[in-house]
Amino acid sequence: MQLNLQRPLVFFDLETTGLQVGKDHILEMCFLKINPDGSEDERVWRVHPVDEFGNTVNIPAETTAVHHITNADVADKPTFKELAPEVAAFIGDADLAGYNSNKFDVPLLVEEFLRAEYQDFNIRDHRLIDVQNIFHKMESRTLRAAFRFYCGGKDFPNPHSADADTRATYMVLLSQLERYEGIDYEVKEGVFEKAPVKNDVDALSIFSSIGNNADLVGHIVYDAEHHEVFNFGKYKGRRLEDIFNIEPSYAAWMLNADFPRSTKAVVKEVSQRMKDNKLKQLQNKFNSR
């Protein structure tokens, strides 16, 4: 089967220093571009991790035990800031796909672009397909189990290497398209959605999304009236504006804590909107005198 594409689709996977989007860094990244004509182009980069001051970030031993990337392996590699223009140019106008990518890989990739202060990459310009979400909605498994399940019972070599995981994800999506062609999805008991898994990037992006996130990782979501709402902690379910009104220090705490930059951007946006609204109210009050 060949993917039905109007523009390229880039499958990608990241190996990192850890699993905290606001704190950890990319060590290895693989991008597999599938073009509308079915041709492929692949890039793999190793990355030297540095903090905001340019200091090398140590790779924890427990992390190296998973992906086998050591400090020495990336000591002489370029930083993400040095690679950012090349990575963005390779992605171009392509859409993005991955395994658990909407929750982790996409937010961390965006985080690295923001850390690098690279302005020419906007995630809103790209549709996102998360193969894991399709899998979990339809079958509920891990990537290795997904590969075995969809790809004839065989296993893939070198798990937890970016290139192997990336190609496995691509193969899983192709198999999902074949397996679920024409099959309806039970949204809830007795309620079916007409064949949501189809060879169409728009449909796959919509079906593989989860929630109504205001930020990339889901710390902040939208309510029914499109107000930003906390999705964690003691204020879960409460609107940001309401909390910032009664506890202004909470916004300051979030901006100084290890939250992802996409989360902090929403906090800044809400805070600025509140300031603008107060200024308008004062101006209207003054003008009405």
C-alpha positions as CSV (number, residue, x, y, z in Angstrom):
1,M,0.0,0.0,0.0
2,Q,1.1,3.5,-0.8
3,L,0.1,6.4,1.4
4,N,-2.4,8.9,-0.1
5,L,-0.5,12.1,0.3
6,Q,-0.9,15.6,-1.1
7,R,2.4,16.7,0.6
8,P,5.2,14.8,2.3
9,L,4.7,13.0,5.6
10,V,7.7,12.8,7.9
11,F,7.8,9.9,10.4
12,F,10.2,10.7,13.3
13,D,11.5,9.4,16.6
14,L,13.7,11.0,19.3
15,E,16.1,9.5,21.8
16,T,16.6,11.8,24.7
17,T,18.2,12.5,28.1
18,G,14.9,11.7,29.8
19,L,11.2,12.0,29.6
20,Q,10.5,15.5,30.9
21,V,9.6,17.8,28.0
22,G,10.4,21.0,29.8
23,K,13.8,19.7,31.1
24,D,15.3,17.0,28.9
25,H,17.1,17.2,25.6
26,I,17.4,15.4,22.3
27,L,20.3,13.0,21.8
28,E,19.4,11.4,18.5
29,M,16.6,12.0,16.0
30,C,15.6,10.2,12.9
31,F,13.3,11.6,10.2
32,L,11.9,9.5,7.4
33,K,10.2,11.5,4.7
34,I,7.6,9.8,2.6
35,N,6.8,11.9,-0.5
36,P,3.5,11.9,-2.4
37,D,5.1,9.8,-5.2
38,G,6.1,7.1,-2.6
39,S,9.8,7.9,-2.7
40,E,11.7,8.2,0.6
41,D,14.3,10.4,2.1
42,E,15.9,9.7,5.6
43,R,18.0,11.7,7.9
44,V,19.6,10.7,11.3
45,W,21.3,13.2,13.6
46,R,23.2,12.7,16.9
47,V,22.9,15.8,19.1
48,H,25.2,17.2,21.8
49,P,22.8,18.3,24.6
50,V,23.4,21.7,26.2
51,D,21.4,23.7,28.7
52,E,20.4,27.4,28.2
53,F,23.8,28.5,29.2
54,G,25.6,26.3,26.7
55,N,26.8,23.8,29.3
56,T,26.8,20.1,28.4
57,V,23.9,18.1,29.8
58,N,24.9,14.8,31.4
59,I,23.1,11.7,30.2
60,P,21.8,9.7,33.2
61,A,23.1,6.1,33.4
62,E,19.6,4.7,33.5
63,T,18.7,6.5,30.3
64,T,21.8,5.2,28.5
65,A,20.8,1.7,29.6
66,V,17.7,2.1,27.5
67,H,19.0,3.6,24.2
68,H,22.8,2.9,24.7
69,I,23.8,6.5,23.8
70,T,26.6,7.7,26.1
71,N,28.1,11.1,26.8
72,A,31.1,10.1,24.7
73,D,28.8,9.3,21.7
74,V,27.5,12.8,21.5
75,A,30.5,14.8,22.8
76,D,31.7,15.9,19.4
77,K,28.2,16.3,17.8
78,P,26.5,19.6,16.9
79,T,24.0,21.1,19.3
80,F,20.3,21.3,18.4
81,K,20.7,25.1,17.9
82,E,23.4,24.4,15.2
83,L,21.1,21.7,13.6
84,A,17.8,23.6,13.8
85,P,17.9,25.2,10.3
86,E,18.9,21.9,8.7
87,V,16.1,20.0,10.6
88,A,13.5,22.6,9.7
89,A,14.5,22.6,6.1
90,F,14.3,18.8,5.8
91,I,10.8,18.8,7.4
92,G,9.7,21.7,5.1
93,D,6.0,21.8,4.7
94,A,5.6,18.1,5.5
95,D,3.1,16.8,8.1
96,L,4.5,14.8,11.0
97,A,3.9,11.3,12.3
98,G,5.3,9.2,15.1
99,Y,4.6,6.8,17.9
100,N,3.4,8.5,21.1
101,S,4.6,11.6,19.2
102,N,1.7,14.0,20.1
103,K,2.5,13.5,23.8
104,F,6.3,13.4,23.8
105,D,8.2,13.7,20.5
106,V,6.3,16.7,19.0
107,P,6.4,18.7,22.3
108,L,10.1,18.0,22.8
109,L,11.0,18.9,19.2
110,V,9.1,22.2,19.6
111,E,10.8,22.8,22.9
112,E,14.2,22.4,21.3
113,F,13.3,24.8,18.5
114,L,12.1,27.3,21.2
115,R,15.3,26.8,23.2
116,A,17.3,27.5,20.1
117,E,15.2,30.6,19.5
118,Y,14.6,29.4,16.0
119,Q,11.7,31.3,14.6
120,D,11.1,29.6,11.2
121,F,9.4,26.5,12.5
122,N,5.7,26.6,13.5
123,I,4.1,23.3,14.6
124,R,0.7,24.8,13.7
125,D,1.7,24.6,10.0
126,H,1.9,20.8,10.2
127,R,-0.8,18.1,10.7
128,L,0.1,15.5,13.3
129,I,-0.5,11.7,13.2
130,D,0.1,9.7,16.3
131,V,0.2,6.0,15.3
132,Q,0.2,5.0,19.0
133,N,-3.2,6.7,19.5
134,I,-4.7,4.9,16.5
135,F,-3.3,1.6,17.9
136,H,-4.5,2.2,21.5
137,K,-7.9,3.2,20.3
138,M,-8.2,0.2,18.1
139,E,-6.1,-2.5,19.9
140,S,-4.2,-1.1,23.0
141,R,-0.5,-2.3,22.8
142,T,3.1,-1.1,22.9
143,L,5.2,-0.3,19.8
144,R,7.0,-3.7,19.8
145,A,3.6,-5.5,20.3
146,A,2.1,-3.2,17.6
147,F,4.8,-4.3,15.2
148,R,4.4,-7.9,15.9
149,F,0.6,-7.6,15.8
150,Y,0.4,-5.6,12.5
151,C,3.4,-6.9,10.7
152,G,3.0,-10.6,10.6
153,G,4.3,-11.6,14.1
154,K,7.9,-10.6,13.4
155,D,10.0,-8.4,15.6
156,F,12.2,-5.4,14.5
157,P,15.9,-5.2,15.4
158,N,17.6,-2.6,17.6
159,P,14.6,-1.3,19.6
160,H,15.1,2.1,21.2
161,S,17.3,3.3,18.3
162,A,15.7,6.2,16.5
163,D,16.1,4.8,13.0
164,A,14.6,1.4,13.9
165,D,11.7,2.8,15.8
166,T,10.9,5.4,13.1
167,R,10.8,2.8,10.3
168,A,8.8,0.4,12.5
169,T,6.2,3.2,13.1
170,Y,5.9,3.8,9.3
171,M,5.4,0.1,8.7
172,V,2.8,-0.1,11.5
173,L,0.8,2.8,10.0
174,L,0.8,1.1,6.5
175,S,-0.5,-2.1,8.1
176,Q,-3.1,-0.2,10.1
177,L,-4.5,1.3,7.0
178,E,-4.8,-2.2,5.4
179,R,-6.3,-3.8,8.5
180,Y,-8.9,-1.1,9.3
181,E,-10.0,-0.2,5.8
182,G,-13.7,0.3,5.9
183,I,-14.0,-0.8,9.5
184,D,-16.2,1.5,11.8
185,Y,-15.0,2.6,15.2
186,E,-17.2,2.2,18.3
187,V,-16.9,5.7,19.9
188,K,-19.0,4.4,22.9
189,E,-21.3,1.5,23.4
190,G,-23.7,1.3,20.4
191,V,-22.3,4.5,18.8
192,F,-20.1,4.0,15.8
193,E,-17.9,6.4,13.7
194,K,-17.7,5.6,10.0
195,A,-14.3,4.1,9.1
196,P,-12.1,6.7,10.8
197,V,-8.8,5.0,9.9
198,K,-8.4,5.7,6.2
199,N,-5.6,6.6,3.8
200,D,-6.0,10.3,4.3
201,V,-3.7,12.5,6.4
202,D,-6.6,14.8,7.6
203,A,-8.6,11.9,8.9
204,L,-5.6,10.2,10.5
205,S,-4.5,13.4,12.2
206,I,-8.0,14.0,13.7
207,F,-8.5,10.3,14.8
208,S,-5.0,10.0,16.3
209,S,-5.4,13.2,18.4
210,I,-6.3,13.0,22.0
211,G,-8.1,15.7,24.0
212,N,-8.5,19.4,23.4
213,N,-5.0,20.6,24.4
214,A,-4.2,24.3,24.7
215,D,-0.5,23.4,25.0
216,L,1.3,20.6,23.4
217,V,1.5,18.2,26.3
218,G,-2.0,18.6,27.8
219,H,-1.2,20.4,31.0
220,I,-3.7,23.0,29.9
221,V,-6.8,22.2,27.9
222,Y,-9.9,24.0,26.6
223,D,-13.3,23.8,28.1
224,A,-16.6,23.8,26.2
225,E,-16.5,27.6,26.0
226,H,-12.8,27.5,24.7
227,H,-11.4,28.9,28.0
228,E,-8.0,27.6,29.1
229,V,-8.4,25.2,32.0
230,F,-5.8,23.4,34.2
231,N,-5.5,19.7,33.5
232,F,-3.3,18.9,36.5
233,G,-2.7,19.6,40.2
234,K,-4.9,21.2,42.8
235,Y,-6.7,23.5,40.3
236,K,-7.5,20.8,37.8
237,G,-10.7,21.7,36.0
238,R,-10.4,25.4,36.9
239,R,-9.9,28.2,34.4
240,L,-6.5,29.9,34.3
241,E,-8.0,33.4,34.4
242,D,-10.0,32.6,37.6
243,I,-7.0,31.2,39.4
244,F,-4.6,34.0,38.2
245,N,-7.1,36.6,39.5
246,I,-7.2,35.1,43.0
247,E,-3.6,33.8,43.1
248,P,-1.4,35.8,40.7
249,S,1.7,34.1,42.1
250,Y,0.6,30.8,40.5
251,A,1.3,32.2,37.1
252,A,4.8,33.3,38.2
253,W,5.4,29.9,39.7
254,M,4.5,28.1,36.4
255,L,6.8,30.4,34.4
256,N,9.7,29.6,36.7
257,A,9.1,25.9,37.1
258,D,10.2,23.1,34.7
259,F,7.1,23.3,32.5
260,P,7.5,23.0,28.7
261,R,7.8,26.3,26.9
262,S,4.5,25.5,25.0
263,T,2.8,25.4,28.4
264,K,4.5,28.6,29.6
265,A,3.5,30.3,26.3
266,V,-0.2,29.6,27.1
267,V,0.3,31.1,30.7
268,K,1.9,34.2,29.2
269,E,-0.9,34.5,26.6
270,V,-3.6,34.3,29.3
271,S,-1.8,36.7,31.6
272,Q,-1.3,39.2,28.8
273,R,-4.9,38.9,27.7
274,M,-6.0,39.6,31.3
275,K,-3.8,42.7,31.4
276,D,-5.1,43.9,28.1
277,N,-8.7,43.4,29.3
278,K,-8.1,45.4,32.5
279,L,-6.5,48.2,30.5
280,K,-9.5,48.3,28.2
281,Q,-11.8,48.5,31.1
282,L,-9.9,51.4,32.6
283,Q,-9.9,53.2,29.3
284,N,-13.6,52.7,28.8
285,K,-14.2,53.9,32.4
286,F,-12.1,57.0,31.7
287,N,-13.7,57.7,28.4
288,S,-17.2,57.4,29.9
289,R,-16.6,60.3,32.3
